[in-house]
């Protein structure tokens, strides 16, 4: 009598524990985190004074208080925002050392102090001792870091108001400039913006000096 051939059950590999399945994915994720470069930090403060406080002066000479400076909502974020041909790009790996709206009053105050020797200059939220002779109010309407052509555009509507009781409201003035950058890197674009801010501060300083004469 012929017996039927023996049939072997299909081979099934042993089931791996869930932890064994998750381990490779976890290692890959950790490797990705370890390979991510640290963010680069940028500032619009004058390079020589990036870590310096606004100089305090107790001289009896003229004084200017730089008030809060408003900025466009699109750039009011921790990361740099760069204008490209298709819109705005948020550069997550390129960050400001502090919010732009916090840096700007300090940057302008430092630049004014350099251009107006003997003038006490304060930056919001600090204040000069006593009543300042002038108050600078400003609204930044364009703060563009542009990739191509590489550069920066700054447009500011500003006024320098006398604090004298009977002084007429100060006329609004507009500063609008585009500064070419040395390259398309983030450092180059921020450097171009610092140059634009310095040009605006020079305009404000010239206005203040003209009124003091």
C-alpha positions as CSV (number, residue, x, y, z in Angstrom):
1,X,0.0,0.0,0.0
2,X,1.3,3.4,-1.1
3,X,1.1,6.1,1.6
4,X,0.6,9.7,0.6
5,X,3.7,11.9,0.9
6,X,4.2,13.9,4.1
7,X,3.2,17.6,3.8
8,X,5.3,20.0,5.8
9,X,3.6,23.2,7.2
10,X,4.8,26.5,5.6
11,X,7.7,28.1,7.3
12,X,6.8,31.1,9.4
13,X,9.6,33.2,11.0
14,X,9.2,33.8,14.7
15,X,7.4,37.1,15.5
16,X,9.7,39.8,16.8
17,X,8.7,41.7,19.9
18,X,7.3,45.2,19.3
19,X,10.4,46.8,21.0
20,X,12.6,45.1,18.4
21,X,10.6,46.6,15.6
22,X,10.7,50.1,17.0
23,X,14.4,50.1,17.9
24,X,15.7,50.6,14.3
25,X,13.2,53.5,13.7
26,X,14.3,55.1,16.9
27,X,18.0,54.9,16.0
28,X,17.3,56.5,12.6
29,X,15.4,59.3,14.2
30,X,18.2,59.9,16.8
31,X,20.8,59.9,14.1
32,X,18.8,62.5,12.2
33,X,18.7,64.7,15.2
34,X,22.4,64.3,15.9
35,X,23.3,65.3,12.3
36,X,21.1,68.5,12.3
37,X,23.5,71.5,12.5
38,X,22.9,74.1,15.3
39,X,21.1,77.3,14.2
40,X,23.1,80.3,13.1
41,X,22.3,83.5,14.9
42,X,22.0,87.0,13.4
43,X,21.6,90.6,14.6
44,X,20.9,94.0,13.1
45,X,22.9,95.8,15.8
46,X,26.1,97.5,14.7
47,X,28.8,94.7,14.8
48,X,31.1,96.6,17.1
49,X,28.3,97.2,19.6
50,X,26.4,94.0,19.3
51,X,26.8,93.1,22.9
52,X,27.0,96.7,24.3
53,X,24.1,98.5,26.0
54,X,22.9,101.8,24.7
55,X,25.2,104.4,26.3
56,X,23.6,106.3,29.2
57,X,24.4,110.0,29.4
58,X,23.6,112.4,32.2
59,X,24.9,115.5,30.3
60,X,22.6,118.5,30.2
61,X,22.8,118.6,26.4
62,X,20.0,117.6,24.0
63,X,18.4,114.1,24.3
64,X,16.5,111.8,22.0
65,X,14.2,108.9,23.1
66,X,13.9,106.2,20.4
67,X,10.4,104.8,20.9
68,X,8.9,101.4,20.1
69,X,9.3,100.6,16.4
70,X,6.6,98.6,14.7
71,X,7.6,96.0,12.1
72,X,5.6,94.0,9.5
73,X,3.9,90.9,11.0
74,X,5.4,88.6,8.4
75,X,9.0,89.1,9.7
76,X,8.1,89.3,13.4
77,X,9.3,85.8,14.1
78,X,12.4,84.0,15.5
79,X,13.7,82.8,12.1
80,X,14.8,84.9,9.2
81,X,12.3,85.5,6.4
82,X,13.8,85.7,2.9
83,X,11.9,87.0,-0.1
84,X,12.3,84.6,-3.1
85,X,10.8,84.7,-6.6
86,X,7.8,82.7,-5.4
87,X,7.1,84.4,-2.1
88,X,8.5,84.3,1.4
89,X,10.7,81.5,2.8
90,X,11.2,81.0,6.5
91,X,14.8,80.0,7.2
92,X,14.4,77.8,10.3
93,X,18.2,77.3,10.7
94,X,18.9,81.0,10.6
95,X,17.6,82.9,13.6
96,X,17.6,86.3,15.2
97,X,19.3,86.7,18.5
98,X,16.2,88.5,19.7
99,X,13.0,89.8,18.0
100,X,13.7,92.4,15.3
101,X,11.3,94.9,16.9
102,X,13.4,94.6,20.1
103,X,16.7,95.0,18.2
104,X,15.7,98.0,16.1
105,X,15.3,100.7,18.8
106,X,18.7,99.7,20.3
107,X,20.4,99.6,16.9
108,X,19.1,103.1,15.9
109,X,19.9,104.5,19.4
110,X,23.5,103.3,19.1
111,X,23.9,104.7,15.6
112,X,22.4,108.1,16.7
113,X,24.8,108.2,19.7
114,X,27.7,107.8,17.3
115,X,26.5,110.5,15.0
116,X,25.4,113.0,17.6
117,X,28.2,113.4,20.1
118,X,27.0,115.1,23.3
119,X,23.4,113.9,22.8
120,X,21.9,111.6,25.3
121,X,20.1,108.8,23.4
122,X,17.8,106.1,24.9
123,X,16.1,103.1,23.4
124,X,12.7,101.8,24.2
125,X,11.8,100.5,26.8
126,X,14.5,102.4,28.6
127,X,14.4,106.2,29.0
128,X,16.8,109.0,29.5
129,X,16.8,110.8,32.8
130,X,14.4,113.7,32.7
131,X,12.3,114.8,29.8
132,X,13.9,114.1,26.4
133,X,14.0,116.9,23.9
134,X,13.0,114.7,21.0
135,X,11.0,111.5,20.5
136,X,11.6,109.3,17.5
137,X,8.5,107.4,16.3
138,X,8.8,104.9,13.4
139,X,6.8,102.4,11.5
140,X,8.8,99.9,9.4
141,X,6.8,99.1,6.3
142,X,9.3,97.0,4.4
143,X,12.1,94.9,6.0
144,X,13.0,92.6,3.1
145,X,15.9,90.2,2.9
146,X,16.0,89.4,-0.8
147,X,17.8,86.3,-2.2
148,X,17.9,87.4,-5.9
149,X,19.2,90.0,-6.6
150,X,20.8,89.6,-3.3
151,X,20.2,92.6,-1.0
152,X,18.0,94.2,1.5
153,X,15.2,96.8,1.3
154,X,14.1,99.0,4.1
155,X,11.2,101.4,4.1
156,X,10.3,103.4,7.2
157,X,7.8,106.2,7.9
158,X,9.2,108.2,10.8
159,X,8.9,111.5,12.7
160,X,11.1,113.3,15.2
161,X,8.7,115.1,17.6
162,X,9.8,117.9,19.9
163,X,8.5,117.5,23.4
164,X,8.0,121.2,23.9
165,X,4.5,121.9,25.1
166,X,3.4,124.1,22.2
167,X,5.3,122.3,19.5
168,X,3.4,121.5,16.3
169,X,3.0,117.8,15.4
170,X,6.1,116.7,13.5
171,X,5.8,116.0,9.8
172,X,6.1,112.4,8.7
173,X,9.1,111.5,6.7
174,X,9.7,108.4,4.5
175,X,13.0,106.6,4.2
176,X,13.2,104.0,1.4
177,X,16.4,102.3,0.2
178,X,17.7,99.1,-1.3
179,X,21.2,97.9,-0.4
180,X,23.0,95.3,-2.5
181,X,24.6,92.4,-0.6
182,X,28.0,90.9,-1.2
183,X,26.4,87.5,-1.7
184,X,23.2,85.5,-1.3
185,X,24.1,84.0,2.1
186,X,22.2,84.9,5.2
187,X,25.2,86.8,6.7
188,X,25.4,88.9,3.5
189,X,21.7,89.7,3.5
190,X,21.7,90.7,7.2
191,X,24.8,92.8,6.6
192,X,23.0,94.6,3.8
193,X,20.1,95.3,6.2
194,X,22.5,96.7,8.8
195,X,23.8,99.1,6.2
196,X,20.2,100.2,5.3
197,X,19.4,100.8,9.0
198,X,22.6,102.9,9.3
199,X,21.5,105.0,6.3
200,X,18.2,105.6,8.0
201,X,19.9,106.5,11.3
202,X,22.1,109.0,9.4
203,X,18.9,110.7,8.0
204,X,17.4,111.0,11.5
205,X,20.7,112.3,12.9
206,X,20.9,115.0,10.1
207,X,17.3,116.0,10.9
208,X,18.1,116.3,14.7
209,X,21.3,118.2,14.1
210,X,19.5,120.6,11.8
211,X,16.8,121.4,14.3
212,X,19.4,121.9,17.1
213,X,21.1,124.7,15.2
